[in-house]
């Protein structure tokens, strides 16, 4: 049974926290990454991070990230990610301000096509 696509909102904004709260969390994360750091056990990964500008402690394996490095890395993240389907017309696009897609992680083989409202093979 196909569902009427008009039953679904065309645009949905999912906001669990405010922009101000997100800014506070981001600032605290930058501070933690700089002061405490992360345990990185892989020697090659520590070398790459050191070459990129992180402070590494080879004895403990701890890596501390200057805020500048974190900002550079976050700035290199693609602004749009395409979850490609077998049929490009059914591709899903993940981007800020874009649609919200939900799917159980149980590996179901069917999904609800957001354009037609029909159940389709994944």
PDB file as gemmi writes it, atoms N, CA and C in Angstrom:
CRYST1    1.000    1.000    1.000  90.00  90.00  90.00 P 1                      
ATOM      1  N   UNK A   1       0.835  -1.175   0.000  1.00  0.00           N  
ATOM      2  CA  UNK A   1       0.000   0.000   0.000  1.00  0.00           C  
ATOM      3  C   UNK A   1       0.887   1.248   0.000  1.00  0.00           C  
ATOM      4  N   UNK A   2       0.734   2.078  -1.003  1.00  0.00           N  
ATOM      5  CA  UNK A   2       1.514   3.301  -1.095  1.00  0.00           C  
ATOM      6  C   UNK A   2       0.896   4.374  -0.201  1.00  0.00           C  
ATOM      7  N   UNK A   3       1.766   5.125   0.443  1.00  0.00           N  
ATOM      8  CA  UNK A   3       1.301   6.239   1.268  1.00  0.00           C  
ATOM      9  C   UNK A   3       1.323   7.504   0.437  1.00  0.00           C  
ATOM     10  N   UNK A   4       0.403   8.383   0.692  1.00  0.00           N  
ATOM     11  CA  UNK A   4       0.351   9.653  -0.003  1.00  0.00           C  
ATOM     12  C   UNK A   4       1.528  10.509   0.455  1.00  0.00           C  
ATOM     13  N   UNK A   5       2.396  10.892  -0.479  1.00  0.00           N  
ATOM     14  CA  UNK A   5       3.581  11.674  -0.133  1.00  0.00           C  
ATOM     15  C   UNK A   5       3.206  13.008   0.495  1.00  0.00           C  
ATOM     16  N   UNK A   6       1.996  13.499   0.260  1.00  0.00           N  
ATOM     17  CA  UNK A   6       1.566  14.768   0.833  1.00  0.00           C  
ATOM     18  C   UNK A   6       1.367  14.678   2.345  1.00  0.00           C  
ATOM     19  N   UNK A   7       1.286  13.464   2.888  1.00  0.00           N  
ATOM     20  CA  UNK A   7       1.111  13.301   4.337  1.00  0.00           C  
ATOM     21  C   UNK A   7       2.386  13.666   5.089  1.00  0.00           C  
ATOM     22  N   UNK A   8       3.520  13.690   4.399  1.00  0.00           N  
ATOM     23  CA  UNK A   8       4.797  13.947   5.045  1.00  0.00           C  
ATOM     24  C   UNK A   8       5.198  15.400   4.845  1.00  0.00           C  
ATOM     25  N   UNK A   9       5.721  16.045   5.888  1.00  0.00           N  
ATOM     26  CA  UNK A   9       6.171  17.431   5.720  1.00  0.00           C  
ATOM     27  C   UNK A   9       7.312  17.488   4.704  1.00  0.00           C  
ATOM     28  N   UNK A  10       7.311  18.515   3.892  1.00  0.00           N  
ATOM     29  CA  UNK A  10       8.338  18.661   2.871  1.00  0.00           C  
ATOM     30  C   UNK A  10       9.655  19.148   3.467  1.00  0.00           C  
ATOM     31  N   UNK A  11       9.603  19.853   4.580  1.00  0.00           N  
ATOM     32  CA  UNK A  11      10.813  20.383   5.207  1.00  0.00           C  
ATOM     33  C   UNK A  11      10.673  20.218   6.711  1.00  0.00           C  
ATOM     34  N   UNK A  12      11.704  19.742   7.336  1.00  0.00           N  
ATOM     35  CA  UNK A  12      11.677  19.510   8.771  1.00  0.00           C  
ATOM     36  C   UNK A  12      12.998  19.976   9.348  1.00  0.00           C  
ATOM     37  N   UNK A  13      12.967  20.728  10.406  1.00  0.00           N  
ATOM     38  CA  UNK A  13      14.200  21.140  11.068  1.00  0.00           C  
ATOM     39  C   UNK A  13      14.276  20.411  12.392  1.00  0.00           C  
ATOM     40  N   UNK A  14      15.324  19.649  12.541  1.00  0.00           N  
ATOM     41  CA  UNK A  14      15.551  18.915  13.770  1.00  0.00           C  
ATOM     42  C   UNK A  14      16.560  19.709  14.597  1.00  0.00           C  
ATOM     43  N   UNK A  15      16.117  20.270  15.697  1.00  0.00           N  
ATOM     44  CA  UNK A  15      16.986  21.074  16.552  1.00  0.00           C  
ATOM     45  C   UNK A  15      16.846  20.568  17.980  1.00  0.00           C  
ATOM     46  N   UNK A  16      17.817  19.791  18.411  1.00  0.00           N  
ATOM     47  CA  UNK A  16      17.793  19.240  19.756  1.00  0.00           C  
ATOM     48  C   UNK A  16      18.336  20.259  20.757  1.00  0.00           C  
ATOM     49  N   UNK A  17      19.291  21.071  20.291  1.00  0.00           N  
ATOM     50  CA  UNK A  17      19.857  22.132  21.135  1.00  0.00           C  
ATOM     51  C   UNK A  17      19.865  23.425  20.317  1.00  0.00           C  
ATOM     52  N   UNK A  18      19.966  24.535  21.011  1.00  0.00           N  
ATOM     53  CA  UNK A  18      19.997  25.830  20.332  1.00  0.00           C  
ATOM     54  C   UNK A  18      21.388  26.077  19.749  1.00  0.00           C  
ATOM     55  N   UNK A  19      21.487  27.061  18.868  1.00  0.00           N  
ATOM     56  CA  UNK A  19      22.787  27.435  18.303  1.00  0.00           C  
ATOM     57  C   UNK A  19      23.742  27.886  19.403  1.00  0.00           C  
ATOM     58  N   UNK A  20      23.222  28.632  20.390  1.00  0.00           N  
ATOM     59  CA  UNK A  20      24.068  29.089  21.501  1.00  0.00           C  
ATOM     60  C   UNK A  20      24.599  27.904  22.306  1.00  0.00           C  
ATOM     61  N   UNK A  21      23.739  26.915  22.562  1.00  0.00           N  
ATOM     62  CA  UNK A  21      24.181  25.721  23.295  1.00  0.00           C  
ATOM     63  C   UNK A  21      25.223  24.951  22.491  1.00  0.00           C  
ATOM     64  N   UNK A  22      25.038  24.879  21.183  1.00  0.00           N  
ATOM     65  CA  UNK A  22      26.013  24.201  20.328  1.00  0.00           C  
ATOM     66  C   UNK A  22      27.359  24.923  20.380  1.00  0.00           C  
ATOM     67  N   UNK A  23      27.333  26.252  20.405  1.00  0.00           N  
ATOM     68  CA  UNK A  23      28.575  27.029  20.491  1.00  0.00           C  
ATOM     69  C   UNK A  23      29.301  26.763  21.806  1.00  0.00           C  
ATOM     70  N   UNK A  24      28.550  26.657  22.895  1.00  0.00           N  
ATOM     71  CA  UNK A  24      29.161  26.361  24.204  1.00  0.00           C  
ATOM     72  C   UNK A  24      29.804  24.972  24.180  1.00  0.00           C  
ATOM     73  N   UNK A  25      29.086  23.981  23.660  1.00  0.00           N  
ATOM     74  CA  UNK A  25      29.627  22.615  23.582  1.00  0.00           C  
ATOM     75  C   UNK A  25      30.874  22.590  22.712  1.00  0.00           C  
ATOM     76  N   UNK A  26      30.838  23.290  21.587  1.00  0.00           N  
ATOM     77  CA  UNK A  26      31.993  23.345  20.684  1.00  0.00           C  
ATOM     78  C   UNK A  26      33.201  23.957  21.399  1.00  0.00           C  
ATOM     79  N   UNK A  27      32.983  25.066  22.091  1.00  0.00           N  
ATOM     80  CA  UNK A  27      34.075  25.707  22.822  1.00  0.00           C  
ATOM     81  C   UNK A  27      34.662  24.803  23.896  1.00  0.00           C  
ATOM     82  N   UNK A  28      33.800  24.095  24.623  1.00  0.00           N  
ATOM     83  CA  UNK A  28      34.283  23.185  25.662  1.00  0.00           C  
ATOM     84  C   UNK A  28      35.033  22.003  25.051  1.00  0.00           C  
ATOM     85  N   UNK A  29      34.566  21.516  23.899  1.00  0.00           N  
ATOM     86  CA  UNK A  29      35.263  20.415  23.228  1.00  0.00           C  
ATOM     87  C   UNK A  29      36.652  20.861  22.777  1.00  0.00           C  
ATOM     88  N   UNK A  30      36.749  22.079  22.236  1.00  0.00           N  
ATOM     89  CA  UNK A  30      38.061  22.595  21.830  1.00  0.00           C  
ATOM     90  C   UNK A  30      39.006  22.676  23.023  1.00  0.00           C  
ATOM     91  N   UNK A  31      38.483  23.131  24.146  1.00  0.00           N  
ATOM     92  CA  UNK A  31      39.300  23.250  25.358  1.00  0.00           C  
ATOM     93  C   UNK A  31      39.770  21.875  25.840  1.00  0.00           C  
ATOM     94  N   UNK A  32      38.870  20.898  25.852  1.00  0.00           N  
ATOM     95  CA  UNK A  32      39.246  19.541  26.277  1.00  0.00           C  
ATOM     96  C   UNK A  32      40.275  18.916  25.345  1.00  0.00           C  
ATOM     97  N   UNK A  33      40.081  19.079  24.060  1.00  0.00           N  
ATOM     98  CA  UNK A  33      41.026  18.510  23.097  1.00  0.00           C  
ATOM     99  C   UNK A  33      42.407  19.150  23.227  1.00  0.00           C  
ATOM    100  N   UNK A  34      42.445  20.428  23.599  1.00  0.00           N  
ATOM    101  CA  UNK A  34      43.725  21.115  23.756  1.00  0.00           C  
ATOM    102  C   UNK A  34      44.390  20.781  25.095  1.00  0.00           C  
ATOM    103  N   UNK A  35      43.620  20.767  26.176  1.00  0.00           N  
ATOM    104  CA  UNK A  35      44.206  20.532  27.504  1.00  0.00           C  
ATOM    105  C   UNK A  35      44.423  19.059  27.813  1.00  0.00           C  
ATOM    106  N   UNK A  36      43.409  18.228  27.606  1.00  0.00           N  
ATOM    107  CA  UNK A  36      43.488  16.804  27.965  1.00  0.00           C  
ATOM    108  C   UNK A  36      43.914  15.936  26.791  1.00  0.00           C  
ATOM    109  N   UNK A  37      43.329  16.175  25.628  1.00  0.00           N  
ATOM    110  CA  UNK A  37      43.665  15.407  24.440  1.00  0.00           C  
ATOM    111  C   UNK A  37      42.981  14.053  24.398  1.00  0.00           C  
ATOM    112  N   UNK A  38      43.472  13.227  23.495  1.00  0.00           N  
ATOM    113  CA  UNK A  38      42.946  11.878  23.294  1.00  0.00           C  
ATOM    114  C   UNK A  38      44.089  10.877  23.302  1.00  0.00           C  
ATOM    115  N   UNK A  39      43.787   9.679  23.750  1.00  0.00           N  
ATOM    116  CA  UNK A  39      44.756   8.591  23.680  1.00  0.00           C  
ATOM    117  C   UNK A  39      44.688   8.007  22.278  1.00  0.00           C  
ATOM    118  N   UNK A  40      45.785   8.110  21.550  1.00  0.00           N  
ATOM    119  CA  UNK A  40      45.890   7.556  20.198  1.00  0.00           C  
ATOM    120  C   UNK A  40      46.986   6.493  20.249  1.00  0.00           C  
ATOM    121  N   UNK A  41      46.591   5.240  20.191  1.00  0.00           N  
ATOM    122  CA  UNK A  41      47.554   4.147  20.363  1.00  0.00           C  
ATOM    123  C   UNK A  41      48.356   3.843  19.102  1.00  0.00           C  
ATOM    124  N   UNK A  42      47.844   4.200  17.952  1.00  0.00           N  
ATOM    125  CA  UNK A  42      48.528   3.877  16.695  1.00  0.00           C  
ATOM    126  C   UNK A  42      49.666   4.865  16.451  1.00  0.00           C  
ATOM    127  N   UNK A  43      50.888   4.346  16.404  1.00  0.00           N  
ATOM    128  CA  UNK A  43      52.075   5.195  16.259  1.00  0.00           C  
ATOM    129  C   UNK A  43      52.038   6.014  14.969  1.00  0.00           C  
ATOM    130  N   UNK A  44      51.617   5.399  13.875  1.00  0.00           N  
ATOM    131  CA  UNK A  44      51.538   6.109  12.599  1.00  0.00           C  
ATOM    132  C   UNK A  44      50.535   7.243  12.634  1.00  0.00           C  
ATOM    133  N   UNK A  45      49.410   7.024  13.310  1.00  0.00           N  
ATOM    134  CA  UNK A  45      48.406   8.075  13.435  1.00  0.00           C  
ATOM    135  C   UNK A  45      48.959   9.237  14.250  1.00  0.00           C  
ATOM    136  N   UNK A  46      49.689   8.921  15.330  1.00  0.00           N  
ATOM    137  CA  UNK A  46      50.298   9.992  16.134  1.00  0.00           C  
ATOM    138  C   UNK A  46      51.303  10.792  15.303  1.00  0.00           C  
ATOM    139  N   UNK A  47      52.066  10.095  14.476  1.00  0.00           N  
ATOM    140  CA  UNK A  47      53.042  10.782  13.623  1.00  0.00           C  
ATOM    141  C   UNK A  47      52.332  11.749  12.676  1.00  0.00           C  
ATOM    142  N   UNK A  48      51.270  11.282  12.022  1.00  0.00           N  
ATOM    143  CA  UNK A  48      50.522  12.145  11.108  1.00  0.00           C  
ATOM    144  C   UNK A  48      49.930  13.349  11.838  1.00  0.00           C  
ATOM    145  N   UNK A  49      49.394  13.114  13.024  1.00  0.00           N  
ATOM    146  CA  UNK A  49      48.815  14.217  13.797  1.00  0.00           C  
ATOM    147  C   UNK A  49      49.895  15.208  14.232  1.00  0.00           C  
ATOM    148  N   UNK A  50      51.051  14.697  14.635  1.00  0.00           N  
ATOM    149  CA  UNK A  50      52.168  15.576  15.017  1.00  0.00           C  
ATOM    150  C   UNK A  50      52.586  16.433  13.818  1.00  0.00           C  
ATOM    151  N   UNK A  51      52.690  15.813  12.637  1.00  0.00           N  
ATOM    152  CA  UNK A  51      53.070  16.541  11.427  1.00  0.00           C  
ATOM    153  C   UNK A  51      52.025  17.603  11.059  1.00  0.00           C  
ATOM    154  N   UNK A  52      50.776  17.358  11.442  1.00  0.00           N  
ATOM    155  CA  UNK A  52      49.697  18.313  11.155  1.00  0.00           C  
ATOM    156  C   UNK A  52      49.649  19.443  12.172  1.00  0.00           C  
ATOM    157  N   UNK A  53      50.394  19.297  13.293  1.00  0.00           N  
ATOM    158  CA  UNK A  53      50.435  20.374  14.273  1.00  0.00           C  
ATOM    159  C   UNK A  53      49.939  20.017  15.657  1.00  0.00           C  
ATOM    160  N   UNK A  54      49.549  18.767  15.871  1.00  0.00           N  
ATOM    161  CA  UNK A  54      49.113  18.342  17.209  1.00  0.00           C  
ATOM    162  C   UNK A  54      50.347  18.111  18.086  1.00  0.00           C  
ATOM    163  N   UNK A  55      50.148  18.226  19.399  1.00  0.00           N  
ATOM    164  CA  UNK A  55      51.223  17.934  20.357  1.00  0.00           C  
ATOM    165  C   UNK A  55      51.064  16.483  20.808  1.00  0.00           C  
ATOM    166  N   UNK A  56      52.117  15.698  20.627  1.00  0.00           N  
ATOM    167  CA  UNK A  56      52.035  14.279  20.971  1.00  0.00           C  
ATOM    168  C   UNK A  56      52.991  13.947  22.109  1.00  0.00           C  
ATOM    169  N   UNK A  57      52.589  13.007  22.937  1.00  0.00           N  
ATOM    170  CA  UNK A  57      53.432  12.478  24.006  1.00  0.00           C  
ATOM    171  C   UNK A  57      53.615  10.995  23.687  1.00  0.00           C  
ATOM    172  N   UNK A  58      54.771  10.644  23.152  1.00  0.00           N  
ATOM    173  CA  UNK A  58      55.017   9.271  22.721  1.00  0.00           C  
ATOM    174  C   UNK A  58      55.018   8.294  23.894  1.00  0.00           C  
ATOM    175  N   UNK A  59      55.378   8.767  25.084  1.00  0.00           N  
ATOM    176  CA  UNK A  59      55.387   7.886  26.251  1.00  0.00           C  
ATOM    177  C   UNK A  59      53.993   7.428  26.655  1.00  0.00           C  
ATOM    178  N   UNK A  60      53.047   8.363  26.658  1.00  0.00           N  
ATOM    179  CA  UNK A  60      51.689   8.035  27.097  1.00  0.00           C  
ATOM    180  C   UNK A  60      50.738   7.756  25.929  1.00  0.00           C  
ATOM    181  N   UNK A  61      51.114   8.206  24.725  1.00  0.00           N  
ATOM    182  CA  UNK A  61      50.230   8.056  23.577  1.00  0.00           C  
ATOM    183  C   UNK A  61      49.183   9.156  23.487  1.00  0.00           C  
ATOM    184  N   UNK A  62      49.253  10.131  24.390  1.00  0.00           N  
ATOM    185  CA  UNK A  62      48.268  11.214  24.383  1.00  0.00           C  
ATOM    186  C   UNK A  62      48.591  12.215  23.266  1.00  0.00           C  
ATOM    187  N   UNK A  63      47.531  12.698  22.633  1.00  0.00           N  
ATOM    188  CA  UNK A  63      47.654  13.701  21.581  1.00  0.00           C  
ATOM    189  C   UNK A  63      46.756  14.869  21.947  1.00  0.00           C  
ATOM    190  N   UNK A  64      47.333  16.070  21.937  1.00  0.00           N  
ATOM    191  CA  UNK A  64      46.582  17.285  22.240  1.00  0.00           C  
ATOM    192  C   UNK A  64      46.470  18.111  20.962  1.00  0.00           C  
ATOM    193  N   UNK A  65      45.268  18.621  20.744  1.00  0.00           N  
ATOM    194  CA  UNK A  65      44.944  19.281  19.480  1.00  0.00           C  
ATOM    195  C   UNK A  65      44.757  20.775  19.681  1.00  0.00           C  
ATOM    196  N   UNK A  66      45.577  21.602  19.046  1.00  0.00           N  
ATOM    197  CA  UNK A  66      45.336  23.043  19.146  1.00  0.00           C  
ATOM    198  C   UNK A  66      44.021  23.394  18.434  1.00  0.00           C  
ATOM    199  N   UNK A  67      43.284  24.369  18.962  1.00  0.00           N  
ATOM    200  CA  UNK A  67      42.006  24.738  18.344  1.00  0.00           C  
ATOM    201  C   UNK A  67      42.126  25.044  16.852  1.00  0.00           C  
ATOM    202  N   UNK A  68      43.230  25.655  16.442  1.00  0.00           N  
ATOM    203  CA  UNK A  68      43.436  25.972  15.031  1.00  0.00           C  
ATOM    204  C   UNK A  68      43.378  24.713  14.175  1.00  0.00           C  
ATOM    205  N   UNK A  69      44.007  23.628  14.636  1.00  0.00           N  
ATOM    206  CA  UNK A  69      44.015  22.369  13.883  1.00  0.00           C  
ATOM    207  C   UNK A  69      42.607  21.782  13.792  1.00  0.00           C  
ATOM    208  N   UNK A  70      41.879  21.814  14.897  1.00  0.00           N  
ATOM    209  CA  UNK A  70      40.508  21.288  14.897  1.00  0.00           C  
ATOM    210  C   UNK A  70      39.647  22.083  13.920  1.00  0.00           C  
ATOM    211  N   UNK A  71      39.776  23.410  13.947  1.00  0.00           N  
ATOM    212  CA  UNK A  71      38.986  24.252  13.038  1.00  0.00           C  
ATOM    213  C   UNK A  71      39.337  23.964  11.579  1.00  0.00           C  
ATOM    214  N   UNK A  72      40.633  23.794  11.290  1.00  0.00           N  
ATOM    215  CA  UNK A  72      41.045  23.471   9.918  1.00  0.00           C  
ATOM    216  C   UNK A  72      40.424  22.147   9.466  1.00  0.00           C  
ATOM    217  N   UNK A  73      40.464  21.152  10.342  1.00  0.00           N  
ATOM    218  CA  UNK A  73      39.915  19.839   9.992  1.00  0.00           C  
ATOM    219  C   UNK A  73      38.406  19.909   9.793  1.00  0.00           C  
ATOM    220  N   UNK A  74      37.720  20.601  10.685  1.00  0.00           N  
ATOM    221  CA  UNK A  74      36.273  20.744  10.531  1.00  0.00           C  
ATOM    222  C   UNK A  74      35.933  21.508   9.256  1.00  0.00           C  
ATOM    223  N   UNK A  75      36.787  22.469   8.891  1.00  0.00           N  
ATOM    224  CA  UNK A  75      36.563  23.238   7.673  1.00  0.00           C  
ATOM    225  C   UNK A  75      36.737  22.415   6.409  1.00  0.00           C  
ATOM    226  N   UNK A  76      37.421  21.274   6.524  1.00  0.00           N  
ATOM    227  CA  UNK A  76      37.655  20.434   5.336  1.00  0.00           C  
ATOM    228  C   UNK A  76      36.555  19.391   5.130  1.00  0.00           C  
ATOM    229  N   UNK A  77      35.613  19.301   6.074  1.00  0.00           N  
ATOM    230  CA  UNK A  77      34.532  18.325   5.963  1.00  0.00           C  
ATOM    231  C   UNK A  77      33.581  18.761   4.848  1.00  0.00           C  
ATOM    232  N   UNK A  78      33.190  17.843   3.972  1.00  0.00           N  
ATOM    233  CA  UNK A  78      32.253  18.228   2.904  1.00  0.00           C  
ATOM    234  C   UNK A  78      30.955  18.787   3.481  1.00  0.00           C  
ATOM    235  N   UNK A  79      30.419  19.798   2.839  1.00  0.00           N  
ATOM    236  CA  UNK A  79      29.170  20.416   3.293  1.00  0.00           C  
ATOM    237  C   UNK A  79      27.956  19.612   2.872  1.00  0.00           C  
ATOM    238  N   UNK A  80      28.163  18.668   1.962  1.00  0.00           N  
ATOM    239  CA  UNK A  80      27.063  17.842   1.468  1.00  0.00           C  
ATOM    240  C   UNK A  80      27.585  16.428   1.244  1.00  0.00           C  
ATOM    241  N   UNK A  81      26.869  15.462   1.756  1.00  0.00           N  
ATOM    242  CA  UNK A  81      27.235  14.062   1.580  1.00  0.00           C  
ATOM    243  C   UNK A  81      26.095  13.372   0.838  1.00  0.00           C  
ATOM    244  N   UNK A  82      26.454  12.633  -0.192  1.00  0.00           N  
ATOM    245  CA  UNK A  82      25.440  11.921  -0.979  1.00  0.00           C  
ATOM    246  C   UNK A  82      25.478  10.452  -0.581  1.00  0.00           C  
ATOM    247  N   UNK A  83      24.335   9.935  -0.165  1.00  0.00           N  
ATOM    248  CA  UNK A  83      24.155   8.520   0.130  1.00  0.00           C  
ATOM    249  C   UNK A  83      23.557   7.935  -1.142  1.00  0.00           C  
ATOM    250  N   UNK A  84      24.429   7.417  -1.996  1.00  0.00           N  
ATOM    251  CA  UNK A  84      24.031   7.001  -3.328  1.00  0.00           C  
ATOM    252  C   UNK A  84      23.222   5.723  -3.357  1.00  0.00           C  
ATOM    253  N   UNK A  85      22.146   5.759  -4.119  1.00  0.00           N  
ATOM    254  CA  UNK A  85      21.297   4.591  -4.323  1.00  0.00           C  
ATOM    255  C   UNK A  85      21.674   3.938  -5.650  1.00  0.00           C  
ATOM    256  N   UNK A  86      21.187   2.744  -5.865  1.00  0.00           N  
ATOM    257  CA  UNK A  86      21.412   2.101  -7.166  1.00  0.00           C  
ATOM    258  C   UNK A  86      20.853   2.967  -8.283  1.00  0.00           C  
ATOM    259  N   UNK A  87      19.712   3.557  -8.027  1.00  0.00           N  
ATOM    260  CA  UNK A  87      19.084   4.472  -8.977  1.00  0.00           C  
ATOM    261  C   UNK A  87      19.389   5.895  -8.493  1.00  0.00           C  
ATOM    262  N   UNK A  88      20.179   6.669  -9.230  1.00  0.00           N  
ATOM    263  CA  UNK A  88      20.545   8.018  -8.778  1.00  0.00           C  
ATOM    264  C   UNK A  88      19.351   8.911  -8.463  1.00  0.00           C  
ATOM    265  N   UNK A  89      18.202   8.616  -9.026  1.00  0.00           N  
ATOM    266  CA  UNK A  89      17.015   9.416  -8.724  1.00  0.00           C  
ATOM    267  C   UNK A  89      16.573   9.219  -7.274  1.00  0.00           C  
ATOM    268  N   UNK A  90      17.052   8.151  -6.629  1.00  0.00           N  
ATOM    269  CA  UNK A  90      16.675   7.861  -5.246  1.00  0.00           C  
ATOM    270  C   UNK A  90      17.790   8.214  -4.262  1.00  0.00           C  
ATOM    271  N   UNK A  91      18.841   8.916  -4.713  1.00  0.00           N  
ATOM    272  CA  UNK A  91      19.925   9.323  -3.819  1.00  0.00           C  
ATOM    273  C   UNK A  91      19.384  10.173  -2.672  1.00  0.00           C  
ATOM    274  N   UNK A  92      20.025  10.064  -1.509  1.00  0.00           N  
ATOM    275  CA  UNK A  92      19.703  10.905  -0.357  1.00  0.00           C  
ATOM    276  C   UNK A  92      20.845  11.890  -0.154  1.00  0.00           C  
ATOM    277  N   UNK A  93      20.509  13.117   0.199  1.00  0.00           N  
ATOM    278  CA  UNK A  93      21.510  14.160   0.379  1.00  0.00           C  
ATOM    279  C   UNK A  93      21.492  14.641   1.827  1.00  0.00           C  
ATOM    280  N   UNK A  94      22.653  14.604   2.475  1.00  0.00           N  
ATOM    281  CA  UNK A  94      22.778  15.051   3.858  1.00  0.00           C  
ATOM    282  C   UNK A  94      23.529  16.372   3.854  1.00  0.00           C  
ATOM    283  N   UNK A  95      22.855  17.423   4.341  1.00  0.00           N  
ATOM    284  CA  UNK A  95      23.476  18.735   4.392  1.00  0.00           C  
ATOM    285  C   UNK A  95      22.756  19.588   5.425  1.00  0.00           C  
ATOM    286  N   UNK A  96      23.459  20.598   5.915  1.00  0.00           N  
ATOM    287  CA  UNK A  96      22.862  21.504   6.881  1.00  0.00           C  
ATOM    288  C   UNK A  96      21.632  22.161   6.265  1.00  0.00           C  
ATOM    289  N   UNK A  97      20.539  22.116   6.991  1.00  0.00           N  
ATOM    290  CA  UNK A  97      19.301  22.704   6.506  1.00  0.00           C  
ATOM    291  C   UNK A  97      18.552  21.817   5.528  1.00  0.00           C  
ATOM    292  N   UNK A  98      19.075  20.624   5.270  1.00  0.00           N  
ATOM    293  CA  UNK A  98      18.435  19.709   4.329  1.00  0.00           C  
ATOM    294  C   UNK A  98      17.366  18.880   5.003  1.00  0.00           C  
ATOM    295  N   UNK A  99      16.894  17.893   4.294  1.00  0.00           N  
ATOM    296  CA  UNK A  99      15.852  17.004   4.813  1.00  0.00           C  
ATOM    297  C   UNK A  99      16.406  16.118   5.912  1.00  0.00           C  
ATOM    298  N   UNK A 100      15.514  15.634   6.753  1.00  0.00           N  
ATOM    299  CA  UNK A 100      15.870  14.689   7.812  1.00  0.00           C  
ATOM    300  C   UNK A 100      15.385  13.318   7.365  1.00  0.00           C  
ATOM    301  N   UNK A 101      16.298  12.353   7.319  1.00  0.00           N  
ATOM    302  CA  UNK A 101      15.951  10.988   6.935  1.00  0.00           C  
ATOM    303  C   UNK A 101      16.077  10.099   8.160  1.00  0.00           C  
ATOM    304  N   UNK A 102      15.146   9.194   8.338  1.00  0.00           N  
ATOM    305  CA  UNK A 102      15.201   8.271   9.463  1.00  0.00           C  
ATOM    306  C   UNK A 102      15.109   6.849   8.932  1.00  0.00           C  
ATOM    307  N   UNK A 103      15.905   5.972   9.519  1.00  0.00           N  
ATOM    308  CA  UNK A 103      15.873   4.571   9.132  1.00  0.00           C  
ATOM    309  C   UNK A 103      16.386   3.756  10.305  1.00  0.00           C  
ATOM    310  N   UNK A 104      15.730   2.660  10.605  1.00  0.00           N  
ATOM    311  CA  UNK A 104      16.266   1.807  11.667  1.00  0.00           C  
ATOM    312  C   UNK A 104      17.588   1.194  11.211  1.00  0.00           C  
ATOM    313  N   UNK A 105      18.464   0.927  12.142  1.00  0.00           N  
ATOM    314  CA  UNK A 105      19.754   0.348  11.776  1.00  0.00           C  
ATOM    315  C   UNK A 105      19.712  -1.171  11.791  1.00  0.00           C  
ATOM    316  N   UNK A 106      18.534  -1.706  11.624  1.00  0.00           N  
ATOM    317  CA  UNK A 106      18.394  -3.155  11.664  1.00  0.00           C  
ATOM    318  C   UNK A 106      18.713  -3.800  10.324  1.00  0.00           C  
ATOM    319  N   UNK A 107      18.979  -2.998   9.310  1.00  0.00           N  
ATOM    320  CA  UNK A 107      19.324  -3.544   8.020  1.00  0.00           C  
ATOM    321  C   UNK A 107      18.125  -4.001   7.211  1.00  0.00           C  
ATOM    322  N   UNK A 108      16.988  -3.380   7.401  1.00  0.00           N  
ATOM    323  CA  UNK A 108      15.802  -3.758   6.641  1.00  0.00           C  
ATOM    324  C   UNK A 108      16.053  -3.576   5.148  1.00  0.00           C  
ATOM    325  N   UNK A 109      15.382  -4.381   4.368  1.00  0.00           N  
ATOM    326  CA  UNK A 109      15.608  -4.342   2.933  1.00  0.00           C  
ATOM    327  C   UNK A 109      14.658  -3.419   2.195  1.00  0.00           C  
ATOM    328  N   UNK A 110      13.689  -2.853   2.899  1.00  0.00           N  
ATOM    329  CA  UNK A 110      12.746  -1.944   2.264  1.00  0.00           C  
ATOM    330  C   UNK A 110      12.835  -0.572   2.911  1.00  0.00           C  
ATOM    331  N   UNK A 111      12.485   0.441   2.157  1.00  0.00           N  
ATOM    332  CA  UNK A 111      12.375   1.773   2.733  1.00  0.00           C  
ATOM    333  C   UNK A 111      11.224   2.503   2.071  1.00  0.00           C  
ATOM    334  N   UNK A 112      10.806   3.586   2.693  1.00  0.00           N  
ATOM    335  CA  UNK A 112       9.701   4.385   2.184  1.00  0.00           C  
ATOM    336  C   UNK A 112      10.280   5.494   1.320  1.00  0.00           C  
ATOM    337  N   UNK A 113       9.987   5.457   0.022  1.00  0.00           N  
ATOM    338  CA  UNK A 113      10.493   6.451  -0.914  1.00  0.00           C  
ATOM    339  C   UNK A 113       9.869   7.804  -0.570  1.00  0.00           C  
ATOM    340  N   UNK A 114      10.685   8.815  -0.222  1.00  0.00           N  
ATOM    341  CA  UNK A 114      10.133  10.106   0.203  1.00  0.00           C  
ATOM    342  C   UNK A 114       9.427  10.854  -0.922  1.00  0.00           C  
ATOM    343  N   UNK A 115       9.715  10.527  -2.189  1.00  0.00           N  
ATOM    344  CA  UNK A 115       9.059  11.221  -3.303  1.00  0.00           C  
ATOM    345  C   UNK A 115       7.700  10.616  -3.660  1.00  0.00           C  
ATOM    346  N   UNK A 116       7.643   9.291  -3.657  1.00  0.00           N  
ATOM    347  CA  UNK A 116       6.410   8.636  -4.104  1.00  0.00           C  
ATOM    348  C   UNK A 116       5.571   8.086  -2.970  1.00  0.00           C  
ATOM    349  N   UNK A 117       6.187   7.891  -1.791  1.00  0.00           N  
ATOM    350  CA  UNK A 117       5.474   7.301  -0.679  1.00  0.00           C  
ATOM    351  C   UNK A 117       5.362   5.781  -0.794  1.00  0.00           C  
ATOM    352  N   UNK A 118       6.016   5.189  -1.804  1.00  0.00           N  
ATOM    353  CA  UNK A 118       5.942   3.748  -1.997  1.00  0.00           C  
ATOM    354  C   UNK A 118       7.066   3.041  -1.253  1.00  0.00           C  
ATOM    355  N   UNK A 119       6.783   1.782  -0.856  1.00  0.00           N  
ATOM    356  CA  UNK A 119       7.846   0.947  -0.288  1.00  0.00           C  
ATOM    357  C   UNK A 119       8.711   0.468  -1.440  1.00  0.00           C  
ATOM    358  N   UNK A 120      10.037   0.559  -1.228  1.00  0.00           N  
ATOM    359  CA  UNK A 120      10.975   0.162  -2.268  1.00  0.00           C  
ATOM    360  C   UNK A 120      12.073  -0.703  -1.703  1.00  0.00           C  
ATOM    361  N   UNK A 121      12.702  -1.479  -2.564  1.00  0.00           N  
ATOM    362  CA  UNK A 121      13.881  -2.245  -2.172  1.00  0.00           C  
ATOM    363  C   UNK A 121      14.998  -1.250  -1.861  1.00  0.00           C  
ATOM    364  N   UNK A 122      15.751  -1.508  -0.825  1.00  0.00           N  
ATOM    365  CA  UNK A 122      16.887  -0.639  -0.465  1.00  0.00           C  
ATOM    366  C   UNK A 122      18.027  -0.867  -1.440  1.00  0.00           C  
TER     367      UNK A 122                                                      
END                                                                             
